[in-house]
Amino acid sequence: MKLYEWCTENALETGEAFLSKGLTIELDIAQGRTGGYPWPEDVLAFYEWCDGTLRAPSGYTLPGLRPLRISEVVSAWEDDMLSSYAHLAAGASPPPSKKSDARGTFFAQLGANAIVAESFDTNKLAGAATGGFIPALLPVAEDQSGGYLMIDRRGGKEFGAAVFYDKVDADLNDAPRWKSFLALSRATLQAVISETPEEQTGLTPIALGGRLTWQ
């Protein structure tokens, strides 16, 4: 990964924040545990290469965002499901074990109930603003202030689009968007190499004290 190579030469602390790659079985389980929607190839490729970054200041390898670990992707998706659709859970609570089959079944049913109740996934294709969390959105990076980078897994030509999802405004109000996770990665690399603001976020990369930061 070229961004990692850049970091090892210019921001070593950030380079060391990349975690060892995830296991194939972890990815398979995570796809099943996040609504059953397929993960885009570029997202899978990223997690086959590394398991996100450390939850530390050095882990912000994307503009203002830290890539989540595979287990954190699942946890964040489940948390968003609970906060958005608890009213559809018929008073039931998810099993406490993060790895239990019963927990996976609970969220699979909750996701199915949400789709039936809201019918949003069938009405709109990927790329259309949602204004709120839906099961097809996949959180893959965080700003640690309640915002996430979401991957849109709905169907259509823009399947796999990436959008910044604010904790208050969701994906509305001209939220930063990219064609894909790969497009964001390329835009990030271009910004750090040229030392210029990343186009969608307007954030400027700065390598200081061995760490990549964004201002």
C-alpha positions as CSV (number, residue, x, y, z in Angstrom):
1,M,0.0,0.0,0.0
2,K,1.6,3.2,-1.2
3,L,0.3,5.3,1.7
4,Y,1.9,3.0,4.2
5,E,5.2,3.3,2.2
6,W,5.0,7.0,2.4
7,C,4.3,6.9,6.1
8,T,7.3,4.7,6.8
9,E,9.5,7.3,5.1
10,N,7.8,10.5,6.3
11,A,5.7,9.7,9.4
12,L,7.0,6.6,11.0
13,E,4.7,6.6,14.0
14,T,1.7,6.6,11.7
15,G,3.3,3.9,9.6
16,E,3.6,1.8,12.8
17,A,-0.1,2.4,13.5
18,F,-1.2,0.0,10.7
19,L,-2.2,-3.3,12.2
20,S,-1.5,-6.8,10.9
21,K,-3.9,-8.0,8.2
22,G,-7.2,-9.6,9.1
23,L,-7.9,-13.3,8.7
24,T,-10.1,-14.4,5.8
25,I,-12.5,-16.1,8.2
26,E,-12.9,-12.8,10.1
27,L,-13.8,-11.0,6.9
28,D,-16.3,-13.7,6.0
29,I,-17.9,-13.6,9.4
30,A,-18.0,-9.8,9.4
31,Q,-19.8,-9.6,6.1
32,G,-22.4,-12.0,7.5
33,R,-22.7,-10.0,10.7
34,T,-23.3,-6.6,9.0
35,G,-26.6,-7.2,7.4
36,G,-25.5,-9.7,4.8
37,Y,-24.7,-7.0,2.2
38,P,-21.5,-7.7,0.2
39,W,-18.4,-5.6,1.0
40,P,-16.9,-3.9,-2.0
41,E,-13.7,-5.4,-3.4
42,D,-11.6,-2.4,-2.5
43,V,-12.7,-2.5,1.1
44,L,-12.0,-6.3,1.2
45,A,-8.6,-5.7,-0.3
46,F,-7.8,-3.1,2.4
47,Y,-8.7,-5.5,5.2
48,E,-6.9,-8.4,3.6
49,W,-3.8,-6.1,3.7
50,C,-4.3,-4.7,7.2
51,D,-6.7,-4.7,10.1
52,G,-7.2,-1.0,10.3
53,T,-5.1,1.2,12.5
54,L,-4.5,1.9,16.2
55,R,-7.1,3.9,18.0
56,A,-4.6,6.6,18.7
57,P,-3.6,10.1,17.3
58,S,-1.1,8.3,15.0
59,G,-3.9,6.2,13.4
60,Y,-5.5,9.0,11.3
61,T,-4.3,7.7,8.0
62,L,-7.3,9.1,6.1
63,P,-8.3,12.8,6.1
64,G,-9.5,13.3,9.7
65,L,-10.4,9.6,9.9
66,R,-9.0,6.5,11.5
67,P,-9.7,3.1,9.7
68,L,-11.6,0.7,12.0
69,R,-10.5,-2.8,12.8
70,I,-12.7,-5.5,11.4
71,S,-14.2,-6.2,14.9
72,E,-14.9,-2.5,15.3
73,V,-16.7,-2.4,11.9
74,V,-19.1,-5.0,13.2
75,S,-19.5,-3.3,16.6
76,A,-20.1,0.1,15.1
77,W,-22.7,-1.3,12.6
78,E,-24.5,-3.1,15.5
79,D,-24.4,0.1,17.6
80,D,-25.9,2.1,14.7
81,M,-28.6,-0.6,14.2
82,L,-29.6,-0.5,17.9
83,S,-29.7,3.3,18.0
84,S,-31.7,3.6,14.8
85,Y,-34.0,0.5,15.0
86,A,-34.4,-0.5,18.6
87,H,-38.1,0.1,18.2
88,L,-38.2,-2.8,15.7
89,A,-36.6,-5.3,18.0
90,A,-39.9,-6.1,19.7
91,G,-38.4,-5.4,23.2
92,A,-35.7,-8.0,22.8
93,S,-32.0,-7.2,23.6
94,P,-29.1,-8.6,21.6
95,P,-27.1,-11.5,23.2
96,P,-24.1,-10.1,25.1
97,S,-21.4,-12.2,23.4
98,K,-19.9,-10.4,20.5
99,K,-19.1,-13.6,18.7
100,S,-22.2,-15.7,19.3
101,D,-24.4,-17.0,16.5
102,A,-27.4,-15.9,18.4
103,R,-26.2,-12.3,18.3
104,G,-25.7,-12.5,14.5
105,T,-29.2,-13.9,14.1
106,F,-30.6,-11.1,16.3
107,F,-29.1,-8.4,14.1
108,A,-29.9,-10.2,10.8
109,Q,-33.6,-10.2,11.9
110,L,-33.4,-6.6,13.0
111,G,-31.9,-5.6,9.6
112,A,-34.7,-7.5,7.8
113,N,-37.3,-5.8,10.0
114,A,-35.8,-2.4,9.2
115,I,-35.9,-3.0,5.4
116,V,-39.5,-4.1,5.5
117,A,-40.6,-1.3,7.8
118,E,-38.8,1.5,5.9
119,S,-38.5,0.1,2.4
120,F,-35.6,2.6,1.7
121,D,-33.2,0.0,0.3
122,T,-35.5,-0.9,-2.5
123,N,-36.5,2.7,-3.3
124,K,-33.1,4.3,-3.7
125,L,-29.8,3.2,-5.3
126,A,-26.3,3.7,-3.9
127,G,-25.1,7.3,-3.8
128,A,-28.4,8.8,-2.8
129,A,-28.4,10.6,0.5
130,T,-30.1,8.7,3.3
131,G,-30.5,11.4,6.0
132,G,-30.1,8.7,8.6
133,F,-28.5,5.3,9.2
134,I,-29.7,2.3,7.1
135,P,-28.5,-1.3,7.2
136,A,-26.7,-1.0,3.9
137,L,-24.3,1.5,5.2
138,L,-21.0,0.1,6.5
139,P,-18.8,2.2,8.9
140,V,-15.2,1.6,8.1
141,A,-13.4,4.6,9.7
142,E,-14.2,7.1,12.5
143,D,-13.3,10.6,13.5
144,Q,-13.7,9.7,17.2
145,S,-16.2,12.5,17.6
146,G,-19.2,10.4,16.5
147,G,-18.7,10.7,12.8
148,Y,-17.9,7.8,10.4
149,L,-16.8,7.1,6.9
150,M,-19.7,5.0,5.5
151,I,-19.6,2.6,2.5
152,D,-22.8,2.5,0.6
153,R,-23.7,-1.1,-0.2
154,R,-27.0,-0.5,-1.9
155,G,-27.3,-1.6,-5.5
156,G,-26.6,0.6,-8.6
157,K,-23.7,2.1,-10.4
158,E,-22.4,3.8,-7.3
159,F,-22.3,0.6,-5.2
160,G,-19.3,1.0,-2.9
161,A,-19.4,4.8,-2.7
162,A,-17.9,6.4,0.4
163,V,-19.4,9.2,2.3
164,F,-18.7,11.1,5.6
165,Y,-21.5,10.5,8.0
166,D,-21.8,13.2,10.7
167,K,-23.4,12.3,14.0
168,V,-25.8,15.2,13.7
169,D,-26.4,15.8,10.0
170,A,-25.8,12.3,8.8
171,D,-24.9,12.4,5.1
172,L,-26.7,15.7,4.3
173,N,-25.4,19.3,3.9
174,D,-22.8,18.5,1.2
175,A,-21.1,15.8,3.2
176,P,-17.8,14.8,1.6
177,R,-18.2,11.9,-0.8
178,W,-15.9,9.7,-2.9
179,K,-16.7,7.3,-5.7
180,S,-15.2,4.5,-3.7
181,F,-12.9,3.6,-0.8
182,L,-10.2,3.2,-3.3
183,A,-10.9,6.7,-4.7
184,L,-10.6,8.1,-1.2
185,S,-7.3,6.3,-0.7
186,R,-5.9,7.7,-3.9
187,A,-7.0,11.2,-3.0
188,T,-5.3,10.8,0.4
189,L,-2.1,9.7,-1.2
190,Q,-2.2,12.6,-3.7
191,A,-2.7,15.0,-0.8
192,V,0.2,13.7,1.3
193,I,2.6,13.6,-1.6
194,S,1.7,17.1,-2.9
195,E,1.2,18.5,0.6
196,T,-2.0,20.1,-0.5
197,P,-5.6,19.9,0.9
198,E,-7.6,16.8,0.1
199,E,-10.3,18.0,-2.3
200,Q,-13.5,16.7,-0.6
201,T,-12.6,17.5,3.0
202,G,-10.4,20.5,2.5
203,L,-8.0,19.0,5.2
204,T,-4.3,19.5,4.7
205,P,-1.9,16.7,5.6
206,I,1.1,17.6,7.8
207,A,3.9,15.2,8.8
208,L,5.2,16.4,12.1
209,G,7.1,14.6,14.8
210,G,6.8,11.3,13.0
211,R,3.0,11.5,12.8
212,L,0.6,12.3,10.0
213,T,-1.9,14.8,11.0
214,W,-4.7,16.7,9.3
215,Q,-5.6,20.3,9.6
